[in-house]
Amino acid sequence: MTKTFEYRGDLSATPLAEVLATIHRYRVPGIVSVSRGKRIRKLFLDEGLILYAISNEREAGLAAFLLRQGALDAESAREAEARQAREGLRMGQILLQMGAVTPEKLNAAIAGQIREIVVGALDWDSGETVFEVGARRTADIVRVDIPILEVVLEGIRRTSDVRRLVRRLGSAGTILEKTSGPPLSLFDASERSLYDAVDGKTTLRDLCARPPRTEAENARLLYAFFCLGLLRRARETVSGGKKIQYRTGGKLSD
C-alpha cells in the first residue's frame, strides 16, 4: 500500500493563509482539509491553483449561496435541497433540471461559491489543517482553477481579526526586511508604496501608521507581504517588547 504523506497543523498557530502560500510556493498537489468542530471544508489544489472546494456546511452549499446572491428564491432553494436529499444528485444537476439556472450561470455560481468557501476558511482562527499530498482525479468535478495567491490575498484583505495578523508580524518594535518572493504585480501602486517603505530600519508600528491607509489596512497589507514571503522579521528594537493590538476605530496600540 502506498503511504500518503500529510501535514497536520493547528490554525491558531499557523493560519491557513500561510499554509496555502507555502503550498503555492512549492506547487505541491493535494487536498487541504480544514475542520472546526463538525464543520469541514476541503480544497483541491494543483499547479498553484484551487481546482475545487467542498464543505459539509449547509450554509456553504450552492443553493444557499445562490439564495444569498438573490439568484434563487427561498422556495426554489428548499425544493432543490429536498430533491438533492431524496435523489442524491449534485445540486448543480438539480438546479439545471429545475430550470433555475443556465449552464453559464451555474458555472459562474460554482466559482463564486468555491471562492466563498475558501475565503471563509481563511478567517478561521482555530481548528485543524490537514494537507494530503498527491494529485487527485478531477474528471468528475467542475474545475474553477482560481489562483491560490489571488484567494489568499482576498481572504487577508477581508480578515475580521486584525490583531491575529499583527501577532504573526511581531511587536511594535519589530523591524521587517524585504526578501525575494512572488511578483509585486499582485498589488497595486499604492500597496507597493508601503512595501517600498520597508527599509530594515522602520518599526512595524511606524509602518502601520503610514498614510493614507488606516493602521488596520496597513497591518493587513504588511501581513500579506509577509505571508507571501516578500517580508520577514529581521530583529526587535529595544522598545519592541509589547505587541501591537488592533482597537475598534482603526487604531493600533501597545
LOFIKOL-566737 format. One record per residue (C-alpha): residue number from 1; residue in one letter; x negated, y, z. Coordinates in Angstrom, 2 decimals. Layout:
<pts>
@seq->NUM | type->A | east->X | north->Y | up->Z
...
</pts>
This chain:
<pts>
@seq->1 | type->M | east->0.00 | north->0.00 | up->0.00
@seq->2 | type->T | east->-1.35 | north->3.44 | up->-0.97
@seq->3 | type->K | east->-1.83 | north->5.69 | up->2.01
@seq->4 | type->T | east->-0.12 | north->9.09 | up->1.87
@seq->5 | type->F | east->-2.28 | north->11.94 | up->3.07
@seq->6 | type->E | east->-0.46 | north->14.60 | up->5.00
@seq->7 | type->Y | east->-0.95 | north->17.73 | up->7.07
@seq->8 | type->R | east->1.11 | north->18.43 | up->10.18
@seq->9 | type->G | east->1.33 | north->21.83 | up->11.79
@seq->10 | type->D | east->3.27 | north->23.99 | up->14.23
@seq->11 | type->L | east->4.97 | north->27.04 | up->12.71
@seq->12 | type->S | east->4.43 | north->29.00 | up->15.92
@seq->13 | type->A | east->0.66 | north->28.52 | up->15.46
@seq->14 | type->T | east->0.34 | north->28.65 | up->11.66
@seq->15 | type->P | east->3.12 | north->30.46 | up->9.74
@seq->16 | type->L | east->4.49 | north->28.82 | up->6.62
@seq->17 | type->A | east->3.19 | north->31.72 | up->4.51
@seq->18 | type->E | east->-0.40 | north->30.75 | up->5.35
@seq->19 | type->V | east->0.27 | north->27.06 | up->4.69
@seq->20 | type->L | east->1.70 | north->27.83 | up->1.24
@seq->21 | type->A | east->-1.10 | north->30.27 | up->0.42
@seq->22 | type->T | east->-3.68 | north->27.58 | up->1.22
@seq->23 | type->I | east->-1.86 | north->25.01 | up->-0.91
@seq->24 | type->H | east->-1.76 | north->27.51 | up->-3.77
@seq->25 | type->R | east->-5.49 | north->28.24 | up->-3.40
@seq->26 | type->Y | east->-6.37 | north->24.59 | up->-3.98
@seq->27 | type->R | east->-3.49 | north->23.83 | up->-6.38
@seq->28 | type->V | east->-2.58 | north->20.69 | up->-4.43
@seq->29 | type->P | east->0.70 | north->18.99 | up->-5.45
@seq->30 | type->G | east->3.08 | north->17.63 | up->-2.86
@seq->31 | type->I | east->6.11 | north->18.23 | up->-0.67
@seq->32 | type->V | east->6.22 | north->20.68 | up->2.23
@seq->33 | type->S | east->8.87 | north->19.85 | up->4.82
@seq->34 | type->V | east->9.74 | north->22.42 | up->7.47
@seq->35 | type->S | east->12.05 | north->21.49 | up->10.31
@seq->36 | type->R | east->13.54 | north->23.29 | up->13.28
@seq->37 | type->G | east->15.78 | north->21.07 | up->15.36
@seq->38 | type->K | east->18.11 | north->19.32 | up->12.93
@seq->39 | type->R | east->17.53 | north->21.89 | up->10.19
@seq->40 | type->I | east->15.25 | north->20.63 | up->7.41
@seq->41 | type->R | east->14.01 | north->22.31 | up->4.24
@seq->42 | type->K | east->11.80 | north->20.64 | up->1.63
@seq->43 | type->L | east->9.71 | north->22.42 | up->-1.00
@seq->44 | type->F | east->8.37 | north->20.55 | up->-4.04
@seq->45 | type->L | east->5.08 | north->22.06 | up->-5.23
@seq->46 | type->D | east->2.67 | north->21.57 | up->-8.11
@seq->47 | type->E | east->0.21 | north->23.68 | up->-10.14
@seq->48 | type->G | east->0.70 | north->26.71 | up->-7.89
@seq->49 | type->L | east->4.47 | north->26.65 | up->-8.43
@seq->50 | type->I | east->7.57 | north->25.88 | up->-6.38
@seq->51 | type->L | east->9.34 | north->23.37 | up->-8.59
@seq->52 | type->Y | east->12.42 | north->22.87 | up->-6.45
@seq->53 | type->A | east->13.68 | north->23.13 | up->-2.86
@seq->54 | type->I | east->16.42 | north->21.43 | up->-0.88
@seq->55 | type->S | east->17.97 | north->21.80 | up->2.56
@seq->56 | type->N | east->20.34 | north->19.82 | up->4.76
@seq->57 | type->E | east->21.97 | north->23.06 | up->5.96
@seq->58 | type->R | east->25.49 | north->23.65 | up->4.66
@seq->59 | type->E | east->24.92 | north->27.42 | up->4.59
@seq->60 | type->A | east->21.91 | north->26.89 | up->2.31
@seq->61 | type->G | east->23.93 | north->24.88 | up->-0.23
@seq->62 | type->L | east->24.67 | north->26.04 | up->-3.76
@seq->63 | type->A | east->28.38 | north->26.64 | up->-3.16
@seq->64 | type->A | east->27.64 | north->28.72 | up->-0.06
@seq->65 | type->F | east->25.02 | north->30.70 | up->-1.99
@seq->66 | type->L | east->27.46 | north->31.48 | up->-4.81
@seq->67 | type->L | east->30.09 | north->32.45 | up->-2.27
@seq->68 | type->R | east->27.71 | north->34.96 | up->-0.65
@seq->69 | type->Q | east->26.85 | north->36.32 | up->-4.09
@seq->70 | type->G | east->30.52 | north->36.87 | up->-4.89
@seq->71 | type->A | east->30.26 | north->34.45 | up->-7.84
@seq->72 | type->L | east->32.61 | north->31.89 | up->-6.24
@seq->73 | type->D | east->35.76 | north->32.39 | up->-4.19
@seq->74 | type->A | east->36.32 | north->30.67 | up->-0.85
@seq->75 | type->E | east->38.98 | north->28.29 | up->-2.16
@seq->76 | type->S | east->36.79 | north->27.09 | up->-5.04
@seq->77 | type->A | east->33.83 | north->26.66 | up->-2.67
@seq->78 | type->R | east->35.93 | north->24.47 | up->-0.34
@seq->79 | type->E | east->37.21 | north->22.41 | up->-3.27
@seq->80 | type->A | east->33.69 | north->21.91 | up->-4.64
@seq->81 | type->E | east->32.32 | north->20.81 | up->-1.25
@seq->82 | type->A | east->35.25 | north->18.41 | up->-0.76
@seq->83 | type->R | east->34.69 | north->16.88 | up->-4.19
@seq->84 | type->Q | east->30.97 | north->16.52 | up->-3.50
@seq->85 | type->A | east->31.65 | north->14.67 | up->-0.24
@seq->86 | type->R | east->34.19 | north->12.45 | up->-1.98
@seq->87 | type->E | east->32.40 | north->11.77 | up->-5.28
@seq->88 | type->G | east->28.72 | north->12.07 | up->-4.30
@seq->89 | type->L | east->27.80 | north->14.16 | up->-7.34
@seq->90 | type->R | east->25.39 | north->17.07 | up->-7.43
@seq->91 | type->M | east->27.03 | north->20.39 | up->-6.63
@seq->92 | type->G | east->25.95 | north->21.80 | up->-9.98
@seq->93 | type->Q | east->27.74 | north->18.99 | up->-11.84
@seq->94 | type->I | east->30.91 | north->19.59 | up->-9.86
@seq->95 | type->L | east->30.88 | north->23.34 | up->-10.46
@seq->96 | type->L | east->30.42 | north->22.74 | up->-14.21
@seq->97 | type->Q | east->33.31 | north->20.26 | up->-14.24
@seq->98 | type->M | east->35.48 | north->22.78 | up->-12.43
@seq->99 | type->G | east->34.57 | north->25.47 | up->-14.94
@seq->100 | type->A | east->33.42 | north->27.66 | up->-12.07
@seq->101 | type->V | east->30.08 | north->28.45 | up->-13.77
@seq->102 | type->T | east->28.49 | north->28.23 | up->-17.20
@seq->103 | type->P | east->25.26 | north->26.26 | up->-17.68
@seq->104 | type->E | east->23.32 | north->29.54 | up->-17.96
@seq->105 | type->K | east->24.82 | north->30.95 | up->-14.77
@seq->106 | type->L | east->24.26 | north->27.65 | up->-13.00
@seq->107 | type->N | east->20.52 | north->27.66 | up->-13.77
@seq->108 | type->A | east->20.22 | north->31.27 | up->-12.55
@seq->109 | type->A | east->22.18 | north->30.40 | up->-9.39
@seq->110 | type->I | east->19.96 | north->27.39 | up->-8.63
@seq->111 | type->A | east->16.84 | north->29.56 | up->-9.00
@seq->112 | type->G | east->18.33 | north->32.15 | up->-6.64
@seq->113 | type->Q | east->19.39 | north->29.51 | up->-4.13
@seq->114 | type->I | east->15.93 | north->27.91 | up->-4.10
@seq->115 | type->R | east->14.25 | north->31.28 | up->-3.63
@seq->116 | type->E | east->16.58 | north->31.96 | up->-0.69
@seq->117 | type->I | east->15.79 | north->28.57 | up->0.88
@seq->118 | type->V | east->12.04 | north->29.25 | up->0.72
@seq->119 | type->V | east->12.15 | north->32.90 | up->1.79
@seq->120 | type->G | east->14.42 | north->31.99 | up->4.71
@seq->121 | type->A | east->11.99 | north->29.29 | up->5.88
@seq->122 | type->L | east->9.12 | north->31.79 | up->5.72
@seq->123 | type->D | east->10.83 | north->33.74 | up->8.50
@seq->124 | type->W | east->10.98 | north->30.75 | up->10.88
@seq->125 | type->D | east->8.77 | north->31.43 | up->13.91
@seq->126 | type->S | east->8.95 | north->27.91 | up->15.33
@seq->127 | type->G | east->9.29 | north->24.35 | up->14.12
@seq->128 | type->E | east->7.13 | north->21.75 | up->12.39
@seq->129 | type->T | east->5.44 | north->21.74 | up->8.99
@seq->130 | type->V | east->4.54 | north->18.51 | up->7.19
@seq->131 | type->F | east->2.74 | north->18.55 | up->3.84
@seq->132 | type->E | east->2.73 | north->15.22 | up->2.00
@seq->133 | type->V | east->0.06 | north->15.33 | up->-0.69
@seq->134 | type->G | east->0.76 | north->13.90 | up->-4.12
@seq->135 | type->A | east->2.71 | north->14.66 | up->-7.30
@seq->136 | type->R | east->6.38 | north->13.62 | up->-7.39
@seq->137 | type->R | east->8.76 | north->12.77 | up->-10.22
@seq->138 | type->T | east->10.80 | north->15.81 | up->-11.22
@seq->139 | type->A | east->12.69 | north->14.49 | up->-14.25
@seq->140 | type->D | east->15.97 | north->14.36 | up->-12.33
@seq->141 | type->I | east->15.89 | north->17.88 | up->-10.92
@seq->142 | type->V | east->16.32 | north->21.35 | up->-12.35
@seq->143 | type->R | east->12.81 | north->22.82 | up->-12.14
@seq->144 | type->V | east->12.67 | north->26.53 | up->-11.43
@seq->145 | type->D | east->8.87 | north->26.96 | up->-11.44
@seq->146 | type->I | east->8.61 | north->30.00 | up->-9.15
@seq->147 | type->P | east->5.00 | north->31.11 | up->-8.45
@seq->148 | type->I | east->4.17 | north->30.29 | up->-4.83
@seq->149 | type->L | east->2.47 | north->33.62 | up->-4.10
@seq->150 | type->E | east->5.42 | north->35.56 | up->-5.51
@seq->151 | type->V | east->7.76 | north->33.98 | up->-2.98
@seq->152 | type->V | east->5.22 | north->34.21 | up->-0.15
@seq->153 | type->L | east->4.92 | north->37.97 | up->-0.71
@seq->154 | type->E | east->8.70 | north->38.36 | up->-0.84
@seq->155 | type->G | east->9.00 | north->36.49 | up->2.44
@seq->156 | type->I | east->6.33 | north->38.62 | up->4.13
@seq->157 | type->R | east->7.97 | north->41.83 | up->2.94
@seq->158 | type->R | east->11.27 | north->40.66 | up->4.43
@seq->159 | type->T | east->9.85 | north->39.32 | up->7.71
@seq->160 | type->S | east->12.01 | north->40.40 | up->10.65
@seq->161 | type->D | east->9.41 | north->39.88 | up->13.41
@seq->162 | type->V | east->6.52 | north->42.19 | up->12.53
@seq->163 | type->R | east->4.86 | north->41.53 | up->15.91
@seq->164 | type->R | east->4.25 | north->37.95 | up->14.85
@seq->165 | type->L | east->2.32 | north->39.10 | up->11.79
@seq->166 | type->V | east->0.29 | north->41.62 | up->13.80
@seq->167 | type->R | east->-0.75 | north->38.90 | up->16.24
@seq->168 | type->R | east->-2.20 | north->36.96 | up->13.31
@seq->169 | type->L | east->-4.24 | north->40.02 | up->12.33
@seq->170 | type->G | east->-5.67 | north->40.67 | up->15.80
@seq->171 | type->S | east->-5.62 | north->43.59 | up->18.24
@seq->172 | type->A | east->-5.52 | north->47.36 | up->17.92
@seq->173 | type->G | east->-9.30 | north->47.48 | up->17.63
@seq->174 | type->T | east->-9.71 | north->44.65 | up->15.13
@seq->175 | type->I | east->-11.92 | north->45.52 | up->12.17
@seq->176 | type->L | east->-10.89 | north->43.93 | up->8.87
@seq->177 | type->E | east->-13.13 | north->43.41 | up->5.86
@seq->178 | type->K | east->-12.46 | north->42.51 | up->2.23
@seq->179 | type->T | east->-13.07 | north->39.09 | up->0.74
@seq->180 | type->S | east->-12.53 | north->37.58 | up->-2.70
@seq->181 | type->G | east->-9.02 | north->36.37 | up->-3.35
@seq->182 | type->P | east->-6.24 | north->36.35 | up->-5.95
@seq->183 | type->P | east->-5.84 | north->39.34 | up->-8.30
@seq->184 | type->L | east->-4.62 | north->42.59 | up->-6.79
@seq->185 | type->S | east->-2.20 | north->42.80 | up->-9.73
@seq->186 | type->L | east->0.27 | north->41.14 | up->-7.37
@seq->187 | type->F | east->0.51 | north->44.55 | up->-5.65
@seq->188 | type->D | east->1.49 | north->47.98 | up->-6.96
@seq->189 | type->A | east->-0.82 | north->51.00 | up->-6.99
@seq->190 | type->S | east->0.48 | north->52.34 | up->-3.67
@seq->191 | type->E | east->-0.10 | north->48.99 | up->-1.98
@seq->192 | type->R | east->-3.57 | north->48.68 | up->-3.46
@seq->193 | type->S | east->-4.47 | north->52.04 | up->-1.95
@seq->194 | type->L | east->-4.07 | north->50.52 | up->1.52
@seq->195 | type->Y | east->-6.35 | north->47.67 | up->0.53
@seq->196 | type->D | east->-8.91 | north->50.22 | up->-0.72
@seq->197 | type->A | east->-8.79 | north->51.89 | up->2.73
@seq->198 | type->V | east->-10.17 | north->48.71 | up->4.35
@seq->199 | type->D | east->-13.85 | north->49.63 | up->4.72
@seq->200 | type->G | east->-15.15 | north->47.39 | up->7.51
@seq->201 | type->K | east->-15.05 | north->50.37 | up->9.90
@seq->202 | type->T | east->-11.42 | north->51.43 | up->10.29
@seq->203 | type->T | east->-9.46 | north->49.69 | up->13.04
@seq->204 | type->L | east->-6.24 | north->47.79 | up->12.49
@seq->205 | type->R | east->-4.35 | north->50.44 | up->14.45
@seq->206 | type->D | east->-5.59 | north->53.23 | up->12.16
@seq->207 | type->L | east->-4.85 | north->51.22 | up->9.02
@seq->208 | type->C | east->-1.30 | north->50.59 | up->10.22
@seq->209 | type->A | east->-0.86 | north->54.32 | up->10.90
@seq->210 | type->R | east->-1.94 | north->55.30 | up->7.39
@seq->211 | type->P | east->0.78 | north->57.27 | up->5.49
@seq->212 | type->P | east->3.03 | north->57.26 | up->3.55
@seq->213 | type->R | east->4.44 | north->53.90 | up->4.74
@seq->214 | type->T | east->5.62 | north->53.18 | up->8.25
@seq->215 | type->E | east->3.37 | north->51.26 | up->10.62
@seq->216 | type->A | east->5.58 | north->48.21 | up->10.30
@seq->217 | type->E | east->5.41 | north->48.31 | up->6.49
@seq->218 | type->N | east->1.63 | north->48.65 | up->6.60
@seq->219 | type->A | east->1.39 | north->45.75 | up->9.06
@seq->220 | type->R | east->3.38 | north->43.53 | up->6.69
@seq->221 | type->L | east->1.19 | north->44.55 | up->3.77
@seq->222 | type->L | east->-2.08 | north->44.01 | up->5.64
@seq->223 | type->Y | east->-0.86 | north->40.59 | up->6.70
@seq->224 | type->A | east->-0.03 | north->39.82 | up->3.05
@seq->225 | type->F | east->-3.64 | north->40.66 | up->2.08
@seq->226 | type->F | east->-4.88 | north->38.52 | up->4.99
@seq->227 | type->C | east->-2.59 | north->35.61 | up->4.14
@seq->228 | type->L | east->-3.72 | north->35.57 | up->0.51
@seq->229 | type->G | east->-7.37 | north->35.56 | up->1.54
@seq->230 | type->L | east->-8.09 | north->39.14 | up->0.45
@seq->231 | type->L | east->-8.93 | north->40.23 | up->4.01
@seq->232 | type->R | east->-10.46 | north->38.61 | up->7.07
@seq->233 | type->R | east->-11.14 | north->39.62 | up->10.67
@seq->234 | type->A | east->-14.71 | north->40.92 | up->10.95
@seq->235 | type->R | east->-15.01 | north->41.92 | up->14.60
@seq->236 | type->E | east->-13.39 | north->43.66 | up->17.56
@seq->237 | type->T | east->-14.34 | north->47.15 | up->18.68
@seq->238 | type->V | east->-14.98 | north->47.79 | up->22.35
@seq->239 | type->S | east->-11.49 | north->49.24 | up->22.79
@seq->240 | type->G | east->-9.83 | north->46.43 | up->20.87
@seq->241 | type->G | east->-8.68 | north->44.24 | up->23.74
@seq->242 | type->K | east->-4.97 | north->44.95 | up->23.52
@seq->243 | type->K | east->-2.67 | north->43.54 | up->20.90
@seq->244 | type->I | east->-0.65 | north->45.78 | up->18.59
@seq->245 | type->Q | east->3.06 | north->45.29 | up->19.12
@seq->246 | type->Y | east->5.99 | north->46.33 | up->16.99
@seq->247 | type->R | east->8.61 | north->48.62 | up->18.51
@seq->248 | type->T | east->12.07 | north->49.47 | up->17.21
@seq->249 | type->G | east->11.89 | north->52.60 | up->15.09
@seq->250 | type->G | east->8.88 | north->51.56 | up->13.05
@seq->251 | type->K | east->6.22 | north->52.37 | up->15.71
@seq->252 | type->L | east->3.41 | north->50.10 | up->16.80
@seq->253 | type->S | east->1.91 | north->50.26 | up->20.28
@seq->254 | type->D | east->-0.58 | north->48.50 | up->22.57
</pts>
